[in-house]
Amino acid sequence: MFSIYILTYNEELDIAACIESAQLSDDIIVVDSCSTDRTTEIASRYPVRVVRHPFETHGKQRTWMLRSIQAKHEWVYILEADERMTPELFQECLEATNSDRNIGYYAAERVMFMNRWIRRSTQYPRYQLRLFRKDRVWFDDYGHTEREVCDGPTGFLKETYPHYTCSKGLSRWIEKHNRYSSDEAAETLHQLREGSVNWKHLFWGSSEVERRRALKDLSLRLPLRPLVRFLYMYFILGGILDGKAGFAWCTLQAFYEYLILLKVDELKQQSPPPSPVQLSVESRPENA
């Protein structure tokens, strides 16, 4: 068996369905970043533990959670409120925890948008570290999100998890990504000044995760990036085959990239430019 952590902040619309999908586990822990809505009230109706902790950054919140909240089991799974556990994924996770081959496993998301799976333009499969041994993983900050640090080998699960990225409505998506773009802009500016493209990982990376990270570092340096992203997602990846929802998704992603570029230009005019960590502290968490 494995424990399940659920990260929340103002998730009253999603938390019930998320907990109900996770009840295959006998140990569910809701880690709330001091929500101002009814998230914790709703969560408390279920046989789960609810722990509140002020949000600093995504990486720090996850690391604090792993180090400070005792879980019943050695293996844990991180679930965000707009994601769901499925019986098939749960069973595969159980089988993975019985093996000593890896200390963690990546799972691919199925982005659900406008009532359909956006498979092509979301670069499926996009992997996130979800299942791992609690004592062998911690998290650092990266842009508006986080990156895992693993003390040991990792593998990949075959089953996927649904991610209802726009379950709160389009206006909430825009509000959330406006906030995210500030963190992304700070990280982008830092990467442009201090980082570089890992060409070895880009072409010969040992995993999909390594190749995708190198591709992102390259994309930061492309001219007309928002337009390039739209054309790449819509025509090369096949977003055009995802119908109306695919067109809307690709347009929103291009808009997000343009917003980041505008904020990068804004940061360049500031002296000194704020660090990614400073902007992350100012932001409130919202699960994408």
C-alpha positions as CSV (number, residue, x, y, z in Angstrom):
1,M,0.0,0.0,0.0
2,F,1.1,3.6,-0.4
3,S,-0.1,6.9,1.1
4,I,-1.6,9.8,-1.0
5,Y,-0.8,13.4,-0.5
6,I,-3.3,15.9,-2.0
7,L,-2.1,19.5,-2.4
8,T,-4.8,22.2,-2.3
9,Y,-5.4,25.9,-2.3
10,N,-9.0,27.2,-2.8
11,E,-10.1,23.9,-4.4
12,E,-13.7,23.7,-3.1
13,L,-14.9,22.8,-6.6
14,D,-12.5,19.8,-7.0
15,I,-11.5,18.5,-3.6
16,A,-14.5,16.1,-3.1
17,A,-14.1,14.3,-6.4
18,C,-10.3,14.2,-5.9
19,I,-10.6,12.6,-2.5
20,E,-13.2,10.1,-3.6
21,S,-10.9,9.0,-6.5
22,A,-8.1,8.5,-3.9
23,Q,-10.0,6.4,-1.4
24,L,-8.5,3.2,-2.7
25,S,-5.6,4.1,-0.3
26,D,-6.0,3.7,3.5
27,D,-3.9,6.9,4.1
28,I,-4.9,10.2,2.5
29,I,-3.4,13.5,3.6
30,V,-4.7,16.8,2.4
31,V,-2.0,19.5,2.6
32,D,-3.7,22.8,2.3
33,S,-1.9,26.2,1.7
34,C,-4.4,28.1,4.0
35,S,-7.3,28.2,1.6
36,T,-9.8,31.0,2.0
37,D,-12.8,29.0,0.6
38,R,-14.5,25.8,1.8
39,T,-11.7,23.4,0.8
40,T,-10.7,22.2,4.3
41,E,-14.4,22.1,5.4
42,I,-15.3,19.8,2.5
43,A,-12.2,17.7,3.0
44,S,-12.9,17.2,6.7
45,R,-16.1,15.4,5.8
46,Y,-14.0,12.5,4.5
47,P,-11.8,10.0,6.5
48,V,-8.6,11.9,5.7
49,R,-6.1,14.0,7.6
50,V,-6.1,17.7,6.8
51,V,-2.9,19.7,7.5
52,R,-2.6,23.5,6.9
53,H,0.7,25.1,6.1
54,P,1.4,28.6,4.7
55,F,2.7,28.5,1.1
56,E,6.1,29.8,0.2
57,T,7.0,28.1,-3.1
58,H,5.9,24.9,-4.8
59,G,9.3,23.2,-4.1
60,K,9.4,24.2,-0.5
61,Q,5.8,23.2,0.1
62,R,6.4,19.7,-1.2
63,T,9.7,19.3,0.6
64,W,8.1,20.5,3.9
65,M,5.2,18.1,3.3
66,L,7.5,15.1,2.8
67,R,9.8,15.9,5.8
68,S,7.2,17.2,8.3
69,I,4.0,15.1,7.8
70,Q,4.3,11.5,8.9
71,A,2.8,9.1,6.3
72,K,1.6,5.6,7.1
73,H,3.5,4.0,4.3
74,E,7.1,4.2,2.9
75,W,5.8,4.9,-0.6
76,V,3.7,8.0,-1.3
77,Y,1.8,9.4,-4.3
78,I,1.3,13.2,-4.9
79,L,-2.1,14.1,-6.3
80,E,-3.2,17.6,-7.0
81,A,-6.9,18.6,-6.5
82,D,-7.7,18.9,-10.2
83,E,-6.2,15.4,-10.9
84,R,-7.8,12.0,-10.3
85,M,-6.6,8.6,-9.3
86,T,-7.9,5.8,-11.4
87,P,-8.3,2.1,-10.3
88,E,-6.0,1.0,-13.1
89,L,-3.3,3.5,-12.1
90,F,-3.7,2.6,-8.4
91,Q,-3.2,-1.1,-9.2
92,E,0.0,-0.4,-11.2
93,C,1.3,1.8,-8.4
94,L,0.7,-1.1,-5.9
95,E,2.7,-3.4,-8.1
96,A,5.5,-0.9,-8.5
97,T,5.9,-0.4,-4.7
98,N,6.6,-4.2,-4.4
99,S,9.7,-3.9,-6.5
100,D,13.1,-2.7,-5.3
101,R,14.2,-1.7,-8.9
102,N,13.4,2.1,-8.5
103,I,12.9,4.7,-5.8
104,G,10.3,6.6,-7.8
105,Y,8.0,6.5,-10.9
106,Y,6.8,9.1,-13.4
107,A,3.2,9.0,-14.6
108,A,1.8,10.7,-17.7
109,E,-1.1,13.1,-17.5
110,R,-4.2,13.1,-19.7
111,V,-5.2,16.8,-20.1
112,M,-9.0,17.1,-20.1
113,F,-10.2,20.4,-21.6
114,M,-13.6,21.4,-22.9
115,N,-14.9,17.9,-22.0
116,R,-12.4,16.0,-24.1
117,W,-8.9,14.6,-23.9
118,I,-6.4,16.9,-25.6
119,R,-4.0,14.2,-26.5
120,R,-2.0,15.7,-29.4
121,S,-1.3,19.3,-28.7
122,T,-0.4,18.7,-25.0
123,Q,2.7,16.8,-26.1
124,Y,1.4,13.5,-24.6
125,P,2.9,11.8,-22.9
126,R,4.1,14.5,-20.4
127,Y,5.5,12.8,-17.3
128,Q,5.4,14.0,-13.7
129,L,7.1,12.3,-10.8
130,R,4.1,11.1,-8.8
131,L,5.0,7.8,-7.0
132,F,8.1,7.5,-4.9
133,R,9.8,6.5,-1.7
134,K,9.2,9.3,0.8
135,D,12.8,9.4,2.2
136,R,14.5,9.4,-1.2
137,V,13.0,12.5,-3.0
138,W,12.8,16.2,-2.4
139,F,11.9,19.2,-4.5
140,D,13.6,22.4,-5.7
141,D,11.8,25.4,-7.3
142,Y,11.7,25.9,-11.0
143,G,9.7,28.8,-12.5
144,H,6.1,28.7,-11.2
145,T,6.5,25.1,-10.4
146,E,9.1,22.7,-9.0
147,R,11.6,20.1,-10.0
148,E,12.2,16.8,-8.2
149,V,15.6,15.7,-6.9
150,C,15.8,11.9,-6.7
151,D,18.3,9.9,-4.7
152,G,18.2,6.8,-6.8
153,P,16.9,5.3,-10.1
154,T,13.4,6.1,-11.4
155,G,11.0,4.4,-13.9
156,F,7.8,5.1,-15.8
157,L,4.3,3.9,-15.2
158,K,2.1,2.8,-18.2
159,E,-1.2,4.0,-16.8
160,T,-2.1,7.7,-16.9
161,Y,-4.0,10.1,-14.7
162,P,-6.7,12.6,-15.8
163,H,-5.9,16.3,-15.3
164,Y,-8.9,18.6,-15.4
165,T,-6.9,21.7,-16.1
166,C,-9.9,24.0,-16.7
167,S,-12.4,22.6,-14.3
168,K,-12.9,25.9,-12.6
169,G,-13.8,27.8,-15.8
170,L,-11.8,29.7,-18.4
171,S,-11.6,32.9,-16.3
172,R,-9.9,31.0,-13.5
173,W,-7.4,29.5,-16.1
174,I,-6.5,33.0,-17.3
175,E,-6.2,34.4,-13.8
176,K,-4.0,31.5,-12.7
177,H,-1.7,31.7,-15.7
178,N,-1.3,35.4,-15.4
179,R,0.1,34.7,-12.0
180,Y,2.2,31.8,-13.2
181,S,3.7,33.9,-16.0
182,S,5.4,36.2,-13.5
183,D,7.4,33.2,-12.1
184,E,8.1,31.9,-15.5
185,A,9.4,35.3,-16.7
186,A,11.8,35.4,-13.8
187,E,13.0,31.9,-14.4
188,T,13.3,32.6,-18.2
189,L,15.4,35.7,-17.6
190,H,17.6,33.8,-15.2
191,Q,18.1,31.0,-17.7
192,L,18.9,33.3,-20.5
193,R,21.5,35.1,-18.4
194,E,23.0,32.2,-16.5
195,G,22.0,28.9,-18.2
196,S,22.5,27.2,-21.5
197,V,21.0,24.5,-23.7
198,N,22.2,20.9,-22.9
199,W,22.5,19.7,-26.5
200,K,23.5,16.2,-25.3
201,H,20.3,15.8,-23.4
202,L,18.3,17.3,-26.2
203,F,19.4,14.7,-28.8
204,W,20.6,11.8,-26.6
205,G,18.8,12.2,-23.3
206,S,18.4,9.0,-21.4
207,S,14.7,9.7,-20.7
208,E,11.8,11.7,-22.0
209,V,12.1,14.0,-19.0
210,E,15.7,14.9,-19.8
211,R,14.9,15.6,-23.5
212,R,11.9,17.7,-22.6
213,R,13.8,19.9,-20.2
214,A,16.5,20.5,-22.7
215,L,13.9,21.3,-25.4
216,K,12.4,23.9,-23.0
217,D,15.7,25.5,-22.5
218,L,16.1,25.7,-26.3
219,S,12.6,27.1,-26.8
220,L,13.4,30.0,-24.4
221,R,15.9,31.3,-27.0
222,L,13.7,31.0,-30.1
223,P,12.5,34.2,-31.8
224,L,8.8,34.7,-32.1
225,R,8.3,32.0,-29.5
226,P,4.5,32.4,-29.1
227,L,3.9,32.0,-32.8
228,V,6.4,29.1,-33.0
229,R,4.7,27.4,-30.1
230,F,1.2,27.7,-31.7
231,L,2.4,26.4,-35.1
232,Y,4.3,23.6,-33.5
233,M,1.4,22.5,-31.3
234,Y,-1.4,23.0,-33.8
235,F,0.2,21.6,-37.0
236,I,3.3,19.5,-36.1
237,L,1.9,17.9,-32.9
238,G,-1.5,17.6,-34.5
239,G,-3.6,19.9,-32.4
240,I,-5.7,20.5,-35.5
241,L,-7.0,17.0,-35.1
242,D,-8.3,17.8,-31.6
243,G,-11.0,19.9,-33.1
244,K,-12.4,23.2,-31.5
245,A,-10.9,22.3,-28.1
246,G,-7.5,21.8,-29.7
247,F,-7.5,25.2,-31.4
248,A,-8.6,26.8,-28.1
249,W,-5.9,25.0,-26.2
250,C,-3.1,26.0,-28.7
251,T,-4.2,29.6,-28.7
252,L,-4.2,29.8,-24.9
253,Q,-0.7,28.3,-24.7
254,A,0.6,30.8,-27.3
255,F,-1.0,33.6,-25.3
256,Y,0.7,32.3,-22.2
257,E,4.1,32.4,-23.9
258,Y,3.5,35.9,-25.1
259,L,2.6,37.0,-21.6
260,I,5.8,35.6,-20.3
261,L,7.8,37.5,-23.0
262,L,6.1,40.7,-22.1
263,K,7.0,40.2,-18.4
264,V,10.6,39.3,-19.3
265,D,10.9,42.7,-21.0
266,E,9.4,44.3,-18.0
267,L,11.9,42.6,-15.7
268,K,14.8,43.7,-17.8
269,Q,13.9,47.3,-17.1
270,Q,13.9,46.7,-13.4
271,S,17.1,47.1,-11.3
272,P,18.0,44.8,-9.8
273,P,15.7,42.1,-11.4
274,P,13.8,40.0,-8.9
275,S,14.9,36.4,-8.5
276,P,12.5,33.5,-9.3
277,V,12.3,32.7,-5.6
278,Q,11.2,36.3,-4.7
279,L,8.4,36.1,-7.3
280,S,7.3,32.7,-6.2
281,V,6.9,33.9,-2.6
282,E,4.6,36.7,-3.8
283,S,2.5,34.2,-5.7
284,R,-0.3,32.1,-4.2
285,P,-0.5,28.5,-5.2
286,E,-3.0,27.2,-7.7
287,N,-2.8,23.7,-9.1
288,A,-2.5,23.7,-12.9
